[in-house]
Each structure stands twice: as C-alpha cells, then as structure tokens.
C-alpha cells in the first residue's frame, strides 16, 4: 500500500470518530510515519503529549500540540489486505485518541481496544 493510500486510511479512521468526541479533542495533530521507533519496531501507533485529564490551568501557555503518530510499515506487516489495514488503522487511531482523553492501556484492554 502506498503512503498516500495509507494516509487516506488514517483519514478514514479519524472520520469514524463521533463528531461530539472529535470536537473535544484539543491541540492534537495526527501524523503518519513509515517506521516505528527503533526501540519498539512493531509499534502501530504512539501518543505523545499531556492527556486532557492532566492539563492544568497554565498548560496551554506555549504548549506544542500533542502528537498521535500512526506507523505505516509495522501496520502493513501484520495485515493481509487493504480491508485489514483500514480496520487496524481505525483501531489504532481510536486507541491513541483514547490516550489523549486520559484512558490508559489497561482500561483500553478492558474495553477491547488494546
């Protein structure tokens, strides 16, 4: 799958987020990278930032956007076809957005999103 097609899959995954939830996302950017970090090469997605639940009154003063990165090659490596890629990307997008809202991996596992 080309990078452009993968980016389309990420956009489609974002479009599956309910409007009322998407409207509550604050100061976050979603990126696509080809490779995961060298110390975790099988990682599909990564949230870097301060979850909404931990932001204080002075948080926004000079804060860079939170980052959600979806990794293309590790995702493609575990998927057999475009349909599987689209589904895996959608799950990964939801998983990382949940971290933005302060939901940890343990709770995501309980909810079936880990």
C-alpha positions in Angstrom: 0.0 0.0 0.0 1.4 3.4 -0.9 1.9 6.1 1.7 -0.9 8.1 0.1 -3.3 5.2 0.4 -2.2 4.6 4.0 -2.7 8.3 4.8 -6.2 8.0 3.3 -6.9 5.1 5.6 -5.8 7.2 8.6 -8.1 10.0 7.5 -10.9 7.4 7.2 -10.1 6.2 10.7 -10.4 9.8 12.0 -13.7 10.2 10.2 -15.1 7.3 12.2 -14.6 9.2 15.4 -18.0 10.6 16.5 -18.3 14.3 15.9 -19.0 15.1 19.6 -15.8 13.3 20.6 -13.7 14.8 17.8 -15.0 18.3 18.8 -13.5 17.7 22.3 -10.0 17.0 21.1 -7.7 19.9 21.9 -4.4 20.8 20.4 -3.5 17.5 18.9 -2.1 16.6 15.5 -2.2 13.2 13.8 0.9 12.2 11.7 1.9 9.2 9.6 5.5 7.9 9.8 6.8 4.9 7.9 8.7 3.3 10.7 8.2 2.9 14.4 10.9 3.9 16.9 14.0 1.6 16.8 13.4 0.6 20.4 9.8 -0.7 19.6 9.8 -1.5 15.8 6.4 -3.3 16.0 4.6 -0.3 17.4 1.5 0.6 15.4 0.7 4.0 17.0 2.1 6.4 19.6 0.5 9.2 21.6 2.9 11.8 22.9 1.5 14.7 24.9 -0.4 15.7 28.0 -3.8 14.0 28.3 -6.8 16.3 28.6 -7.3 14.9 32.1 -3.9 16.1 33.3 -3.9 19.6 31.8 -3.8 22.4 34.3 -4.8 26.0 34.1 -1.5 27.1 32.7 -1.0 24.1 30.4 -1.7 26.0 27.1 0.9 28.7 27.6 3.4 27.8 24.9 2.5 24.2 24.7 3.2 22.3 21.5 0.4 20.1 20.1 0.0 16.6 21.3 1.1 14.1 18.7 -0.5 10.9 17.5 1.7 9.0 15.1 0.5 6.1 13.1 3.3 3.8 11.8 2.8 2.5 8.3 5.3 -0.3 7.8 4.5 -2.2 11.1 0.8 -1.9 10.3 1.3 -3.2 6.8 3.4 -6.1 8.1 0.6 -7.5 10.2 -2.2 -7.0 7.6 -3.1 -9.3 4.7 -5.1 -6.8 2.6 -6.4 -3.3 2.4 -9.5 -4.1 4.4 -7.4 -5.4 7.3 -5.2 -2.2 7.0 -8.3 0.0 7.2 -9.6 -1.8 10.2 -6.3 -1.9 12.1 -5.7 1.8 11.4 -9.1 2.6 12.7 -8.5 0.7 15.9 -5.1 2.2 16.3 -6.5 5.7 15.8 -9.2 5.1 18.4 -6.6 3.7 20.8 -4.3 6.7 20.5 -7.1 9.2 20.7 -8.2 7.5 23.9 -4.8 8.2 25.4 -5.4 11.9 24.5 -8.5 11.7 26.7 -6.6 10.1 29.5 -7.6 6.5 29.1 -4.7 4.1 29.8 -3.8 0.8 28.2 -5.3 -1.3 31.0 -8.7 0.3 30.5 -8.4 0.1 26.7 -7.7 -3.6 27.1 -10.9 -4.0 29.3 -12.9 -2.1 26.6 -11.4 -4.3 23.8 -9.3 -1.5 22.2 -5.8 -2.8 23.1 
